Amino acid sequence: MMRALISVWMVCVMSCSAVFGGNANVVIVKTGASKSSMSLAGLTTAGANAALFHKTLGNDLARSGYFTISPTANGTYLVTGSCTDAGGKLSVRCQVRDGSKSYLDKTYSEEGKTARRLAHKVADEILLAVKGVKGIASTRIVLVGNVGGKKNLYLCDADGGNLVQLTQDGAIYISPRWSPDGSSIIYTSYRSGYPDIYVMNTATHEWRRIADFPGLNSGGSFSPDGKNVAVILSKDGNPELYTMRANGGRPSRLTNTGRVAEASPSWSPAGDQIVYVSNEARLPQLYVTDLSGNRKRLSLPGTENVAPDWGPAGIVRCSRQQGHYGIYVYDTAKGKDTNVIAAKDDNLDGEDPSWAPDDRHIACTRTGGHHSDVYILDYVTEGQGDAPVRLTTAKGEWYSPSWSPK
Amino acid sequence: MSNKSWLKVAMVVLACGCIVGCRTRAPKGPSEGTSNLTPIDVPLTENIGDGVPVTDFKGENVLFDYDSFQIKPSEVAKIEKVAEYLLKTNTRARLIVEGHCDERGSREYNLSLGDQRAGAIRADLVGRGIAPERIGVKSYGKEKPANLGHDEKAWSENRRAEFPMFN
């Protein structure tokens, strides 16, 4: 009965936001919520890597949220051409048109083993050509894996493929987040024995410790210009929010809350505010501060509100409601929640949300039966038939995803 | 600057008050009621590095309520034993107060909560007269559960502070 009521309420919320909304993120709702059919039946393949390319391309286009992939040769948009895998070389000719117009006609040639990356690239080019929208197929997700009790950083494509291990020492890694230019990730590790903050270059895998003050160093999060980081330090006797230069240096303290702990900072897209968690009101709730330390609590439903990620479409967070953790989006302009993202009907707890650079998809951890995997959600179509997509399938626990900025 | 001086004065007053309090307290036996020492923020000077582990004493894990860093009356005697060891038996040993949480809730928030738990005990110990530079804190959040179960019993054992000591 309760479930049914929640479902009805969710449908109402979705409909209302689609009808009455007027700001930028609702425009996304309007364009994205209706999907166009697309057929890839006219794209022929020869060879194993060509088949992999075809399959990956179709999955990427479906996952963009803008298309339903037609099982037949019929569709509003037709992808035609050929894909040949010969002598380790993958040659692709790809044309996209509808009844009246050609959107794309391009040839590609790559090493066969990079079939999946090439498919991601072509999927993003098709989405841009057809819908004028920047896609996420070529983006990556950094995450933490606990495999056999060893917690390390991993990196995968936005569809969960190409999973690679970034660290090997298992020294407990926590909460990786990308720099805004996508060149590095910031994270907490115990490799010194204590929780310190590190930055790793994702191309060279070189890492550097940027904060090792006594006590806790955690929550590292880059400002939108990449020059500063927000961090949580307990060097003054209690966890507090600070900012410092991204290459290290003297931290400047933003909160002054004796006997109260801060956590999980995330910068506003303009870089002038930071949302963070504090247990000032005993249970953890979200607060927003400017860079002078003027703060206010966000009035939110839920006994706990944690793990915020602030993007152009709002602050996505994990909220504990009716005993379950779920993913919610708070519209800062309207001052209220616009969407309940996590499907509540499967009893999985949703945590650690991270916006994709399309401001539409969200990666998160979903936990059920004491097992965690990383999923992606579509902020626009969730609740309209699109189920969360599970990204991680390897043995182990997978959590704390952060979506690359490009 | 003057704020800092006031803080130092306040800390000394608190610490002195505590020492007096400790002297009048019976050396052993359970305490009743809440700790009257208000933990305050005691800045950390440096992390306590590893050394030779203390083997002639093992502090009992101090347990906490859900989402709380308050020292419960039931746990005060455990902290008193740690203080007694550091003040009387081994006056050179250094202590890391490890703060831990149960598996529920955000990883990052639990790191801060674990630090808060360790910090509250450290402040209490400083209030009992132990030099702040002998006590470090390390939060593991929910990363190192003592009990790998997923029930109330496991959770209650995992919301804890541990007391590794080094000579």
Interface residues (C-beta under 8 A of the other chain):
Chain A: K151 I172 I174 S175 T188 Y190 G193 Y194 P195 F213 P214 G215 L216 S218 G219 I232 S234 K235 D236 G237 N238 P239 G258 R259 A261 E262 A263 S264 V277 N279 R282 L283 P284 E304 V306 A307 C318 R320 Y325 E351 D352 H370 Y399 S400
Chain B: P39 I40 D41 V42 P43 L44 T45 E46 N47 G49 D50 D67 S68 F69 G105 S106 R107 E108 Y109 L111 S112 L113 D115 Q116 G119 A123 G136 V137 K138 S139 Y140 G141 E143 K144 H150
